[in-house]
Every structure is written in structure tokens, then in C-alpha cells.
Amino acid sequence: MRPRRGNVWAGAEHGRTRFPVSKTEQSGHRTQLTESEYASLLGKARTVCVAAKVGLADQLASGPKSALELAGPMQAHAPSLHRLMRTLASLGILTEQRDSVLR
């Protein structure tokens, strides 16, 4: 069965897969997201979803803590938790303070 035009699996145009998600540029024209833009947005959304599922915001509500301090109460792998927190900091959701303490 051939996918419908505009469907996520609809193939490539000029070597770049086009997705049905649209964005508005500064010029006011609507354009479709490229595969890499869509993947980037999806990765950011998944990162925020993982943080919500593990309850990271609840753990940080009482104040800034390092991944090592949070790993025990959250029953999480400290290096993986640190990578998650650094990624959230790169997205502007957390801020990194001295000695890998994030809030």
C-alpha cells in the first residue's frame, strides 16, 4: 500500500524528507519541517517527558541538588541522571550552578 502524499512516510523531495508539521517563519510564510528539524523537536519533547516521568521537578522543588544527591531517592543511575539534567539545562529548563548542582 502506497502512503498518502503528506504522510510522514511519503518519501523525499530534493533529498530531504518533508513532514506534515508546519512552522511559520519570520516572513510569515508557512513551511514544512525537515526531517532533522522534526527529529530535533521530537528529541527535546522526549527529554522533557522522561524528566516528568521520573519526577525530577518534584525532587528539585526543595532546592538545587546534584545528580548524585538525587540518584538515591529517585533510584536512578547517577551518570544517566546527570546527562538528563545537563540536557535539560541546555534546553533552558534547568540551570547549572557550581560543581554540577542543577536547579
N, C-alpha and C positions, 0 to 999 in steps of 0.2 A: 504494500500500500504506500503510495507516494504522499509525503507530508504536504499539508496545505501551505500555500505561499504566506509568509509572515510568521509561520510557526517557528519555534525555537530551532527545530531541526531542518529548516528549509534550505540549507546549503549556503554557499558563499557567493558574495558579489565582489568582484575585483580582489579576490583572495582573502577577504575579511568576512566572517560570518556576521550577519545582521540579526539582531534580536528585536522582538516586538515592543520592547520597553523604550519609551521616548524621553527626551530631555529637552529643555529649552535653553538655547544658547543666548548670549548677550544680544545678539542681533534680533532675537525674538522668533527665529525660525526653529521649527521642531526638527529634530534629527533622531535617528535611532542609535542606541548604544552599540558599540562594537563588542566583540566577544571579550576582549581584555577589560574593557570598562565594566561590563556585566559581571565578569569574574571577580573584579576588584570589589565591587559593591556587595556581591554575594559573600565574599570572604570577610568583609567588615561586619556584615549582618550576622554571620555565623559566630564571629568572635564575641559580639555583644550578647548573642543568645547563650553561648557557653558560660559567660560571666554571670548571666542571670540564673541559669540552671544550677550553678554551683553555689549561688548565694553570696557572691563576692561583695556586693554593695552592703548587704546586711552585716558582713564581718567588718567592713571598713566604717560602718556608721559611728562607732565609738571613737574613731580617730585613725591616723595613719599607722600602717603596720607593714612590715616586710613580708615577703612570700614565706620566709622561714617561720615567722611568727604565726602566720595563718595556716600553714600546711597541717599542723597537728589538729587543731579544732575542725578543720574542713576535711580531714582525712584525704589529703591531696599530696601529690608528688611535688615537693618544693621547687625543683628546677622548672617543671612544666607550668606551675602556677606563676612563677616569676616571668616566664616567657609570655603567658597570657596577660599579666599585668603590664609588662613593657609594651605589648601590642596595644592595649587599651590606652596607655599613655601616649603612644604615637598617634592615636586617633583623637586625642584631646579629651578623653573621658576620665582618665586618672592623671594625676600629676606626680612626678617623681621628685622626691626630696633627697636629702643626704643618705648615703650608704644604702641605696636600693630600697628605701622606705617609700611606699606609694600611698596616696590618699585619693 
